[in-house]
Amino acid sequence: MFRKKKKTIAPDWIDKLAGVAGWLDNDEARLLHRLAGECHAKGRCVELGSYMGRSTVALAAALPEGHTVLAVDTFRGSPEHQHGEKFFDPATLLPDGSVDTFPVFAANIARAGLGDRVEAWRMETVAAADAFSGSIALLFVDADHAYAAVTADIAAWRRHLAAEAVVVLHDVGCWEGPTRCAADLIAAGFRRLDQAGTALALRVPAA
């Protein structure tokens, strides 16, 4: 008797990133995709900071049917995404002058055909850690890039990390917050696993 294979996303998933705004380049996306494919059987894949969904697509496309990536974001944008700031996108502007990236995020996920592989939590990342239960095999950290914020995210979510889970920090080397936090984690015993561009993957030290 043959077991029915779980449905997976076609290998042309990288093409689905075309037109999805963000700063995750394709090599960084491939790293996330590969790690999600390797890790998902050991626990949840969680991302902190989703913006328009580039990283979400890369992660979710690696998951088999029945698995989801948890995307945590306020979808109000970081300080640099606000009206008048460097990375403001007019498509996210609401009539009251505030920013809402969720409609564009949801449309990008739907267009990629990944709606059944994404669970979105619209909330602050640290508050989400208190609401979360379960074990995380892969944690992608790409929310507020201030050093204090990245440190707080790691501290809040660390208790949920499975043994030898993988933590990926984005923008290491070009933003002070994730760069300093990466150095802190390495000093604390996290091991360098891989890197693509500014996405640095670290292995959680064994207990």
Contacts in CASP RR format, 6 or more apart in sequence:
PFRMAT RR
TARGET T0000
AUTHOR 0000-0000-0000
METHOD contacts of the structure
MODEL  1
MFRKKKKTIAPDWIDKLAGVAGWLDNDEARLLHRLAGECHAKGRCVELGS
YMGRSTVALAAALPEGHTVLAVDTFRGSPEHQHGEKFFDPATLLPDGSVD
TFPVFAANIARAGLGDRVEAWRMETVAAADAFSGSIALLFVDADHAYAAV
TADIAAWRRHLAAEAVVVLHDVGCWEGPTRCAADLIAAGFRRLDQAGTAL
ALRVPAA
6 64 0 8 1.000
6 65 0 8 1.000
6 66 0 8 1.000
7 64 0 8 1.000
7 65 0 8 1.000
8 64 0 8 1.000
8 65 0 8 1.000
9 60 0 8 1.000
9 61 0 8 1.000
9 62 0 8 1.000
9 63 0 8 1.000
9 114 0 8 1.000
9 117 0 8 1.000
13 33 0 8 1.000
13 57 0 8 1.000
13 58 0 8 1.000
13 61 0 8 1.000
13 62 0 8 1.000
13 112 0 8 1.000
14 26 0 8 1.000
14 29 0 8 1.000
14 30 0 8 1.000
14 33 0 8 1.000
16 57 0 8 1.000
16 61 0 8 1.000
16 111 0 8 1.000
16 112 0 8 1.000
16 113 0 8 1.000
16 114 0 8 1.000
17 26 0 8 1.000
17 29 0 8 1.000
17 54 0 8 1.000
17 57 0 8 1.000
17 58 0 8 1.000
20 52 0 8 1.000
20 53 0 8 1.000
20 54 0 8 1.000
20 57 0 8 1.000
20 108 0 8 1.000
21 51 0 8 1.000
21 52 0 8 1.000
21 54 0 8 1.000
21 89 0 8 1.000
21 104 0 8 1.000
22 51 0 8 1.000
22 52 0 8 1.000
22 53 0 8 1.000
22 54 0 8 1.000
23 54 0 8 1.000
23 171 0 8 1.000
24 32 0 8 1.000
24 54 0 8 1.000
24 55 0 8 1.000
24 58 0 8 1.000
24 142 0 8 1.000
24 170 0 8 1.000
24 199 0 8 1.000
25 197 0 8 1.000
27 196 0 8 1.000
27 197 0 8 1.000
28 170 0 8 1.000
28 196 0 8 1.000
28 197 0 8 1.000
28 198 0 8 1.000
28 199 0 8 1.000
29 54 0 8 1.000
29 55 0 8 1.000
29 57 0 8 1.000
29 58 0 8 1.000
30 58 0 8 1.000
30 196 0 8 1.000
31 168 0 8 1.000
31 194 0 8 1.000
31 195 0 8 1.000
31 196 0 8 1.000
31 199 0 8 1.000
31 201 0 8 1.000
32 55 0 8 1.000
32 58 0 8 1.000
32 59 0 8 1.000
32 62 0 8 1.000
32 140 0 8 1.000
32 168 0 8 1.000
32 199 0 8 1.000
33 58 0 8 1.000
33 59 0 8 1.000
33 61 0 8 1.000
33 62 0 8 1.000
34 62 0 8 1.000
35 138 0 8 1.000
35 166 0 8 1.000
35 168 0 8 1.000
35 194 0 8 1.000
35 201 0 8 1.000
36 45 0 8 1.000
36 58 0 8 1.000
36 59 0 8 1.000
36 60 0 8 1.000
36 62 0 8 1.000
36 63 0 8 1.000
36 69 0 8 1.000
36 138 0 8 1.000
37 62 0 8 1.000
37 63 0 8 1.000
39 45 0 8 1.000
39 137 0 8 1.000
39 138 0 8 1.000
39 165 0 8 1.000
39 166 0 8 1.000
40 62 0 8 1.000
40 63 0 8 1.000
40 64 0 8 1.000
40 67 0 8 1.000
40 137 0 8 1.000
40 138 0 8 1.000
41 137 0 8 1.000
42 135 0 8 1.000
42 137 0 8 1.000
42 162 0 8 1.000
42 165 0 8 1.000
43 134 0 8 1.000
43 135 0 8 1.000
43 136 0 8 1.000
43 137 0 8 1.000
43 138 0 8 1.000
43 162 0 8 1.000
43 165 0 8 1.000
44 69 0 8 1.000
44 70 0 8 1.000
44 134 0 8 1.000
44 135 0 8 1.000
44 136 0 8 1.000
44 137 0 8 1.000
44 138 0 8 1.000
45 59 0 8 1.000
45 63 0 8 1.000
45 67 0 8 1.000
45 69 0 8 1.000
45 70 0 8 1.000
45 136 0 8 1.000
45 137 0 8 1.000
45 138 0 8 1.000
45 140 0 8 1.000
46 69 0 8 1.000
46 70 0 8 1.000
46 72 0 8 1.000
46 132 0 8 1.000
46 136 0 8 1.000
46 138 0 8 1.000
46 139 0 8 1.000
46 140 0 8 1.000
46 157 0 8 1.000
46 160 0 8 1.000
47 55 0 8 1.000
47 56 0 8 1.000
47 59 0 8 1.000
47 69 0 8 1.000
47 70 0 8 1.000
47 71 0 8 1.000
47 72 0 8 1.000
47 139 0 8 1.000
47 140 0 8 1.000
47 142 0 8 1.000
48 72 0 8 1.000
48 73 0 8 1.000
48 125 0 8 1.000
48 128 0 8 1.000
48 139 0 8 1.000
48 140 0 8 1.000
48 141 0 8 1.000
48 142 0 8 1.000
48 143 0 8 1.000
48 153 0 8 1.000
48 157 0 8 1.000
49 55 0 8 1.000
49 71 0 8 1.000
49 72 0 8 1.000
49 73 0 8 1.000
49 125 0 8 1.000
49 142 0 8 1.000
49 143 0 8 1.000
50 56 0 8 1.000
50 71 0 8 1.000
50 72 0 8 1.000
50 73 0 8 1.000
50 75 0 8 1.000
50 105 0 8 1.000
50 120 0 8 1.000
51 73 0 8 1.000
51 77 0 8 1.000
51 81 0 8 1.000
51 101 0 8 1.000
51 105 0 8 1.000
51 142 0 8 1.000
52 101 0 8 1.000
52 104 0 8 1.000
52 105 0 8 1.000
52 108 0 8 1.000
53 71 0 8 1.000
53 105 0 8 1.000
53 108 0 8 1.000
53 109 0 8 1.000
55 140 0 8 1.000
55 142 0 8 1.000
55 170 0 8 1.000
56 69 0 8 1.000
56 71 0 8 1.000
56 105 0 8 1.000
56 108 0 8 1.000
56 109 0 8 1.000
56 114 0 8 1.000
56 118 0 8 1.000
57 108 0 8 1.000
57 109 0 8 1.000
57 112 0 8 1.000
57 114 0 8 1.000
59 69 0 8 1.000
59 138 0 8 1.000
59 140 0 8 1.000
60 68 0 8 1.000
60 69 0 8 1.000
60 109 0 8 1.000
60 112 0 8 1.000
60 114 0 8 1.000
60 115 0 8 1.000
60 117 0 8 1.000
60 118 0 8 1.000
61 112 0 8 1.000
61 114 0 8 1.000
61 117 0 8 1.000
63 69 0 8 1.000
63 117 0 8 1.000
65 116 0 8 1.000
65 117 0 8 1.000
66 116 0 8 1.000
66 117 0 8 1.000
67 117 0 8 1.000
68 116 0 8 1.000
68 117 0 8 1.000
68 118 0 8 1.000
68 119 0 8 1.000
69 117 0 8 1.000
69 118 0 8 1.000
69 119 0 8 1.000
70 119 0 8 1.000
70 121 0 8 1.000
70 132 0 8 1.000
71 105 0 8 1.000
71 118 0 8 1.000
71 119 0 8 1.000
71 120 0 8 1.000
71 121 0 8 1.000
72 120 0 8 1.000
72 121 0 8 1.000
72 123 0 8 1.000
72 125 0 8 1.000
72 128 0 8 1.000
72 143 0 8 1.000
73 101 0 8 1.000
73 102 0 8 1.000
73 105 0 8 1.000
73 120 0 8 1.000
73 121 0 8 1.000
73 122 0 8 1.000
73 125 0 8 1.000
73 143 0 8 1.000
74 122 0 8 1.000
74 123 0 8 1.000
74 124 0 8 1.000
75 100 0 8 1.000
75 101 0 8 1.000
75 102 0 8 1.000
75 105 0 8 1.000
75 122 0 8 1.000
76 98 0 8 1.000
76 99 0 8 1.000
76 100 0 8 1.000
76 101 0 8 1.000
77 92 0 8 1.000
77 99 0 8 1.000
77 101 0 8 1.000
78 143 0 8 1.000
78 144 0 8 1.000
78 145 0 8 1.000
79 85 0 8 1.000
79 144 0 8 1.000
80 86 0 8 1.000
80 87 0 8 1.000
81 87 0 8 1.000
81 88 0 8 1.000
81 89 0 8 1.000
81 92 0 8 1.000
81 99 0 8 1.000
81 101 0 8 1.000
82 88 0 8 1.000
82 99 0 8 1.000
83 93 0 8 1.000
83 97 0 8 1.000
83 99 0 8 1.000
88 99 0 8 1.000
89 101 0 8 1.000
89 104 0 8 1.000
91 104 0 8 1.000
92 99 0 8 1.000
92 100 0 8 1.000
92 101 0 8 1.000
92 104 0 8 1.000
93 99 0 8 1.000
94 100 0 8 1.000
102 120 0 8 1.000
102 122 0 8 1.000
105 120 0 8 1.000
106 120 0 8 1.000
109 115 0 8 1.000
109 118 0 8 1.000
121 128 0 8 1.000
121 131 0 8 1.000
123 131 0 8 1.000
125 143 0 8 1.000
125 144 0 8 1.000
125 153 0 8 1.000
125 156 0 8 1.000
125 157 0 8 1.000
126 152 0 8 1.000
126 153 0 8 1.000
126 156 0 8 1.000
129 153 0 8 1.000
129 156 0 8 1.000
129 157 0 8 1.000
129 159 0 8 1.000
129 160 0 8 1.000
130 156 0 8 1.000
132 157 0 8 1.000
132 160 0 8 1.000
134 160 0 8 1.000
135 160 0 8 1.000
135 161 0 8 1.000
135 162 0 8 1.000
136 157 0 8 1.000
136 160 0 8 1.000
136 161 0 8 1.000
136 162 0 8 1.000
136 165 0 8 1.000
137 162 0 8 1.000
137 165 0 8 1.000
137 166 0 8 1.000
138 165 0 8 1.000
138 166 0 8 1.000
138 168 0 8 1.000
139 157 0 8 1.000
139 161 0 8 1.000
139 165 0 8 1.000
139 166 0 8 1.000
139 167 0 8 1.000
139 168 0 8 1.000
140 168 0 8 1.000
140 170 0 8 1.000
141 150 0 8 1.000
141 153 0 8 1.000
141 154 0 8 1.000
141 167 0 8 1.000
141 168 0 8 1.000
141 169 0 8 1.000
141 170 0 8 1.000
141 178 0 8 1.000
141 181 0 8 1.000
142 169 0 8 1.000
142 170 0 8 1.000
142 171 0 8 1.000
143 149 0 8 1.000
143 150 0 8 1.000
143 153 0 8 1.000
144 150 0 8 1.000
144 153 0 8 1.000
145 171 0 8 1.000
145 175 0 8 1.000
145 176 0 8 1.000
145 177 0 8 1.000
145 178 0 8 1.000
146 177 0 8 1.000
147 176 0 8 1.000
147 177 0 8 1.000
147 180 0 8 1.000
147 181 0 8 1.000
149 177 0 8 1.000
150 169 0 8 1.000
150 177 0 8 1.000
150 178 0 8 1.000
150 180 0 8 1.000
150 181 0 8 1.000
151 181 0 8 1.000
151 184 0 8 1.000
154 167 0 8 1.000
154 181 0 8 1.000
154 185 0 8 1.000
161 167 0 8 1.000
161 204 0 8 1.000
162 204 0 8 1.000
163 204 0 8 1.000
163 206 0 8 1.000
163 207 0 8 1.000
164 203 0 8 1.000
164 204 0 8 1.000
164 206 0 8 1.000
165 203 0 8 1.000
165 204 0 8 1.000
166 193 0 8 1.000
166 201 0 8 1.000
166 202 0 8 1.000
166 203 0 8 1.000
166 204 0 8 1.000
167 185 0 8 1.000
167 190 0 8 1.000
167 201 0 8 1.000
167 202 0 8 1.000
167 204 0 8 1.000
168 199 0 8 1.000
168 200 0 8 1.000
168 201 0 8 1.000
168 202 0 8 1.000
169 178 0 8 1.000
169 181 0 8 1.000
169 182 0 8 1.000
169 185 0 8 1.000
169 199 0 8 1.000
169 200 0 8 1.000
169 202 0 8 1.000
170 178 0 8 1.000
170 198 0 8 1.000
170 199 0 8 1.000
171 178 0 8 1.000
171 179 0 8 1.000
171 198 0 8 1.000
172 178 0 8 1.000
172 179 0 8 1.000
172 182 0 8 1.000
172 195 0 8 1.000
172 198 0 8 1.000
172 199 0 8 1.000
172 200 0 8 1.000
173 179 0 8 1.000
173 198 0 8 1.000
174 198 0 8 1.000
178 198 0 8 1.000
178 200 0 8 1.000
182 200 0 8 1.000
182 202 0 8 1.000
185 202 0 8 1.000
186 192 0 8 1.000
186 202 0 8 1.000
188 205 0 8 1.000
189 205 0 8 1.000
190 202 0 8 1.000
190 203 0 8 1.000
190 204 0 8 1.000
190 205 0 8 1.000
191 202 0 8 1.000
191 203 0 8 1.000
191 205 0 8 1.000
192 200 0 8 1.000
192 201 0 8 1.000
192 202 0 8 1.000
192 203 0 8 1.000
193 201 0 8 1.000
193 202 0 8 1.000
193 203 0 8 1.000
194 201 0 8 1.000
195 201 0 8 1.000
END
